[in-house]
Amino acid sequence: MTILVILLAIALQIFLSAKKVSPFISLLIVAILAGLFLGMQPDQLLASIEKGVGSTLGGLALIICLGAFLGKILEVTGATEQITSTLIRAFGPKHIQWAVLLTGFLMGIPLYYNAGFVILVPLVVALTRKTGLPLLYIVIPMAASLSTTHCFLPPHPGPVVLVKAFHANMGLVLMYGIILAIPAVIVAGPLLGRLLQHTTTKAQDEALTAVAGNSKILPSVASSLLFALMPVLLIALAVAAGHFLEKGNVLQSILLFIGDPVIALLITVLLAIFELGKTAGKTMTQMMQLLTDSIAGIAMILLIITSGGVFKQVLVDSGTGTYIATFSSKWDMPPLLFAWVVTAFLRVMIGSATVAGITAAGVVAPLLAAGNVSPELMVLAVGAGSVFGSHINDSGFWMFKEFFQLSLPQTLKSWTVMETVISIIGLAGVLILNAIV
């Protein structure tokens, strides 16, 4: 009966998504109905909803909002444009794929996927016009790097939510995630791009206008790179301090404090406001308007994540997560592999990588209770599963298709294959790391 209720809940989520109902509303509806049919009393269900909201946003809201603000600052002040142009000049036309890959990766760390995609598309298309190279040959490495950072690396919403749900160390997740991201982005990026280079596209000029001729004063290369990577550097310093400095040491305490994701992002944002804002000639009023604009842009993301957290909490409090977790032992399946399979299934059914990851968290979290599974690797196993098999129920699928004017079969052969390759390589990397660490 429990499995039937879950399958029907997923089917209802798919149906509501097909009817263009906002995931924020549809997930709440699905969570409430699932809780009632799973035998929860109304007062117990209401308590789960409240707990789900609080536990999801508690350690998440500030990270997502500060990350969005930093991304907006980098975009408006021209830091992203400076980094992109510099890398392209440094690599040259022969190695343009690697320039685009590294650019996407660097931009993908502080920027959300949609923001990074929209910012980089005009520059990528301008490159194809200058070099005469096929569009997908250059585009695939960019999309692969953005997608990989989105599913593996904090401060992106999915990984951050999973870190909190599994009580994982965010610094270790970041380090392990970078290790997994390198082979995934190489195979799903330049190598796949070469296989697709003969695919012809019908990109519309008005949707892909290059940013040539922009006369604004750009920040220096050094400051652009510094502010794009500063949160990662501060978090990495905290990880190193936790491992190599004596516990209770004053320097360790300081580094652990500034390496907390919220503090690291806050420090970066404050410094970027003054340094990059000054270079761009922005007043404090204009910079604060960027804050308002950036928060408005991610408000719906926060709401969707909150609804997903409610659904997760209902699954946990109803005992469903524990029930499904028993399948891991019944099927004699390793917990990390089981987590990937569950998340990949949800991703194919629901479409949203973030929602699939959040929902899977409630299902697989009981597997950590035994204590023989690394919570950091569990975060990455779920993250890898969350990008598997993207197709027509995923907004990213349609964004890729429409921006580059691909046919449906072309999008399935490029975007869907790229996402699936990242997922499978991520799973392989997680299993290898589990054997080592």
Number of C-alpha atoms within 10 A of each C-alpha: 8 16 12 10 16 18 14 14 21 18 15 18 23 20 14 18 18 12 9 10 14 12 24 17 13 20 28 20 17 23 24 21 16 24 27 15 15 20 13 19 13 12 9 15 23 15 14 26 23 12 16 23 19 15 17 25 19 11 16 23 17 16 22 25 21 25 29 25 28 26 25 23 24 26 18 17 25 22 26 29 22 21 23 22 15 14 18 19 11 11 14 12 15 9 12 24 25 21 24 29 25 21 24 27 26 21 32 27 26 31 29 22 23 15 18 24 23 13 17 23 22 17 19 21 24 18 21 17 12 9 12 9 16 20 24 26 23 26 25 27 32 31 28 29 29 28 26 30 28 27 31 31 29 28 28 24 24 24 28 24 25 28 24 20 19 21 14 18 15 24 25 17 23 23 19 19 27 16 16 25 24 14 15 25 30 19 17 26 27 25 15 21 26 16 12 19 16 13 15 13 15 12 16 12 12 8 13 17 13 18 14 9 6 9 6 10 12 19 23 15 17 11 16 21 18 15 24 25 16 17 29 23 15 24 27 21 18 23 22 16 20 16 11 9 13 12 12 8 10 11 13 20 17 12 19 22 16 19 24 19 27 23 19 22 29 20 17 21 23 11 13 21 21 15 15 25 20 15 15 17 13 16 13 13 9 12 21 14 12 18 19 12 14 20 20 13 16 16 13 14 17 20 16 21 26 26 28 31 31 30 28 28 30 29 26 21 19 22 18 20 22 18 17 17 19 14 13 18 12 8 9 10 12 13 20 25 19 23 30 29 20 21 30 29 18 22 27 22 20 23 27 20 28 25 26 26 34 31 25 30 30 26 24 27 21 19 25 17 9 7 9 9 15 15 24 24 23 29 34 29 31 34 33 34 33 34 32 27 24 26 21 16 17 18 15 20 20 18 14 18 21 17 18 22 18 19 13 15 10 16 21 19 13 23 23 19 18 28 26 20 23 29 27 18 19 31 26 16 23 26 16 12 14 14 8 7 7
